[in-house]
Amino acid sequence: MSKLGNLGARLHRGEVSYDFIGHRKLWYGISILITITAFVGLAVRGLNMGIDFQGGAVFTTPKTSVSVSQAEEYAHDASGHEVVVQRLGNDTLRIQIAGMDTQQSDKIKTALAEDFKVDAEQINADLVGPSWGDQIANKAWQGLAIFMVLVVIYLAIAFEWRMAVAALVALIHDITITVGIYALVGFEVTPGTVIGLLTILGYSLYDTVVVFDSLKEQTKDITKQTRFTYSDVANRSINSTLVRSVNTTVVALLPVAGLLFIGGGFLGAGTLNDISLSLFVGLAAGAYSSIFIATPLVADLKEREPQLKALRKRVLAKRAQAAAEAEYGSSPADADDARADAAPAVVGPRGRGRGRPSGKRR
């Protein structure tokens, strides 16, 4: 832990720097590949929509020792449909069957009562109409659209429109990955899933805004110097907030992982899976996008501006001159001869070159 804290301090002071911006094409490629995989999963497998969106019947049994697998077999034989069975905390079972009407529900309830060897009145049956699920979905889409608009407006005012565009791209990236994971894994999509998706939007923006705030502060009057390009400063902003972003994400992921893997996996609390998976994937994707997508995209957009494009040329020319002088000595004539062939230096502490003493080149 002390080593991690020391690394964070060195990153913040600029003593250590990882070139995230310089490898942005690699990060873009990875994100495009993941996004394509998500779309393929949606196209091939689709989403496993819950009963709240499809409509159907929900049966709750009294306390029973019947296993989940046995209950699934009973319900499938009685209905002929795919069923979802969850064991609740008081040893009762919750059986969901999609596409049921009132008459079918009564017949299935009677059959389940015989299989479970209980009175039919002890089994509670609730019918769910698909229109309620449609209302939830519509409200979710409306909430998502309003949230996106407000985020773009706020970031455009607080920072600038390029940062707003980059944050919007990162948000769409996170949502697409999360929905694609649901399609690939096959977890049921419930109202809890919708709540989880809306919740991760704020977490996804948190790290992005932290980096943007640092970047805005460090790029004041950037055109008045010739040491750093905008990409250099953007990279330094990521490094200075890197450990804080990682720590925040890990702390947020630990309880969500407990819900997903312990609650949903070992304890069989299936009702936790719908919201915990969306939170887990969304938090991880949000941390990734703030570092590898949003900030590099801002750097790309900003360096299209004429002033920053000219600054980049001046900085690179100065580095080429410095590299030439370090290689061939301090003679202006020697530096001029080699300047065209000199490569730009990497930003950061530069070691002393083993140049020959000034004078005529041998």
N, C-alpha and C positions, 0 to 999 in steps of 0.2 A: 504493500500500500504506500509505503514511503517512496518507493521508486516511482510509482504512478504519480504521486503528488509532486515529486521533483521534475518528472517529465512535463507535467502540466505547467509548472512555473517556467521551465525553459521554453516551452512552446509559446507561452504568453509574452516572454521577454524577447522572442525572436531568435534565441540561441539555437533552436532546432526548428526545422521547417520541412514539411512534406509537401511535395509539389502536386496538390490536388488539381489546380487549374491547368497545369501543363499536360495532364493526362485526361482532360475533359472528354476527348473523343472516345476514349475507352469507357468512361462512365456512361456517356450517351449510348454507346453500343450495347452495354449491359442492360441499361434501362429499356431500350427498344426491344431487345430479345425477351426480357421478362414480360413486357407489355404485350408482345405478339403471342407469347405463351398463354397469357391471361385471356386474350381474345379467342385463341384456339379452344381453350377450355370452355369458354362461354358458348362458342359455336357448336362444339361437339357434344359436350355433356349438359350444358345449360345449368340453371340454378334449381336447386331442390327447394321449391317454394313450400312453405309450411301451410298448415291447414287454415291459418288466419287469412291467407291470400287465395287459397283454392276453394275454401268452403268444405264442410263436412261435419263429422260428429266427434265429440270427445267424451270418452267413457272413463269414469273414475270408480275403481273397485274399492270395496272395504279392505281392511288389513288382511293380507294373504301371504302364504308362503310359496305361492306359485312363482317360478322364475320368470325373468323377462323373456327369455327365448321361448319358453313354453307358452306364455301369454301371447307372444307374437304369432305362434302357430295356431292357437285357438282363434284369435281375431282374424287371421288370414283365412282360415277355413270357414268362418262364419260370414265373412264379407266378400271374399274373392278379390280384395283390393290390397295394395301395399299398406302396411300399418307401421306406426311408430309407437313404441312402448317405452315408458320411462318409469322408473321406480322412484317414488317420492319419499320424503324423510320419515313418514310414519308407517312405512311398509305397505302403503297402498300403491296401486298402479294407475298410470294415466295412459290411456290407449287412444291414439288419434287415427282416424280413418277418413280420408278425403273423399269428396264426391257423394256424400250420403244425403238422402232426404228423410222426412219424418217416418214414413212407413218402413224403409230399410233400417232406420235406426232402431225402431221398436223390435224388429225381428232379430237384429244383431244383439241387442240388449238381452233378449230372452235366451239366445244361444249362449252368450257369455255367462249368464247366470247358471246355466246347466253345467258348463265346463268348469266354472269356479266353485260349483256346489254351494251357491248362496242364493238368497231370495232376490228376485229381479228388482225389487224395490230398493235393495241395498246398493245397487249400481246406479250411479248418477250419470245421466246422459245430457249433454249440451250440444245443440246444433249451432254451427257457425256459418254465417252467410259469406260468400266471396265478396260482396259489396263492401263489407267492413274492411277487408284487406285492401281493396282498391282505394278506399278513402285514406287508409294509412299510407299507401304507396304514393298517392297524389300529394298528400300533405308533406311527405318526406322530400319529394322532388321539389315542391314549392319552397320548403325550408332550405334545401341545398342551393337552389337558384338564388334565393335572397341572400344567403350567406356568402356565396361567391361574389355577388355584386357588391355587397358591403365591404368585403375584404379588398377587392380591387380599388374601390373608392378610397378606403382608409389608407392603404399602402401608397396609392398615387399621391395623396395629400401629405402623408407623413414622410414619405421618401421620394419616389418618383414613379412614373408610369412603367419604366422598364423593370423595376423591382416588383411592381404589381403584376406584370405579365409573367415574370419568372415564378413568383409565388403561386399564381393561378395554374401554371403548367405543372408545378410540383404537386399541388393538391389533386389535380386530375390524375396525375401519375400514381399517387397513393391510393385513390379510390379505385382506379382500374385494377391495380395489383390486388387489393383486398377482395374485390368482387371476383376476380379471376381465381384466387385461391379458394374461395367458397365453391366455385364451380368444379375445380379440380379435386378438392377434398370430398365434396358431396355433403357438407354440413347443411342442415335445414335452415332456410332463411325465414326468420320470424320477425315480429315487431322489435324484439330485442336486438336483432341484427341491424335493423334500421337505426335504432338508438345508438348502437356502437359505431356505425359508420358516421353519423352526425357528430359523435363525440370526438372521434379521432381527428376531425378537421382542425379543431383548436390545437391539439397536440402537434399536428403536422406543421402548423404555422409558428409554433413557439420558437423552435431552434432557428427557423428561417429568419424570423424577425430579429433574433439576437445577433445573428451574423450580419444582417443588413444594417442594423444600428451601428455595429462596430465598423462596418465598411463605410457608412456615411460619414462617420466621425473622422476616419483616417484619410478620406479622399478630399477633404477640404483643401482648396488651393493646390490640388495635385499638379496642375499645369505650370506652376511656378518653380518646379524643380525638374531635374533630369536624371534622377537616380532610379526611380521606380516607374513602371507602367501601371495602368489600372489593374491588370491581371496580377501583378506582383502584390499590390496592396490587398486585392481580394483574397489571394492565397494566404497572406499574412493574417487577415481577419478570420479565415476559417481556422487556421492553426491556433490563434489566440483564444478561440472559444471552443476548441475541439474537445478538450477533457471535460469541460462543463457540460457540453452537449451529450457526451457519452455517459457521464455520471447521471444526468437527469433522465436519460432514456432507460438506463439499466434499473434505476430506482422505480421508474414507472412500470417497467416490464415485469419485475419480480412478482408483485401481487397478481397481475393479470395472468402470468404463467402459472401461478398457483391455482387460479380459477380454472384455467384451461386444462392443464395436465394432471393436477391432483384432484380438483373437484370434478371435472368432466371425465377424466380418464379412470383414476383409481376408485373414486367414490361413486361413479356412475351418475353424477348429478347432471343429467343431460340438458336441463334447462339453462345451465351456465354456458354451454358450448356456443350457443348462437351469438351471445354478446362478447364472450371472452376471446373468441377467434378473431372477430373483427377488430377488437382493441389491440390484440397482440400483433397481428399483421400490420395494422395501420400505424401503430407506434413505431415499429421497426422500419417500415417504409418511409415514414415521416422523417425520422432521423437520417436515413440514407439520402433522401431527396434534398434536404436542406444543405447537406455538405457537397454532394456529388452532382446535383442537378440545378438547384435554384441559383446558387452563387456563381458557378461557372457560366450559366446562361446569362446572368446579369453582366458578367465580364465580356461575353461575346457581344451583347447588345450595346454596351457602353463604348466599346472600342471601335464601333462603327461611326461614332461621332467624329467630325473633322478635327476638333481640338485634341481629343485623346488619340486619334490615329496619328496626328503629327507628333504628339508627345512620345508615342511608342517608337516612331522613327528616330527621334532625337536620342532617346535612351539607348536604343540598340546601336546607333552610330557611336555614341560615347563609349559603350562597352566594347565595341569593335576596336576603337582607338586604344582603349586601355589594354586590351588583350594583345594588340600589335606591339605596343610599347613594352609590355612585360616580356614578350617573346624576343624582340629584336633590340631591345635597349631603348634609351631615351632620345636617340637621334631623330629629329623630325623627318628627315629624308628616309631613314630606314622604316619608320612607322608608316609613312605615306605609301611606301612600296608594298607593305604587307597588309595594309588596312583592308583592301578588297578581299583578301583571302582569309581574314580572321573571322572566327565564329563568335556569335554572341555568348557572353559569359553567363553562367547560371547565377541567379540572384542569391545572395547570402555571403557569408564570410569568404573572402578570396585569399588563397595562399599566395605567397610571393613567388613570382616566376623566376626561373633560373636564367635570366637574361644576361647576355654578355655585357661587359662594361661599355659605356658610351664611347663612340668613336667609329671608325670605319668597320664595316662588316667584312669578315674574312670568308 
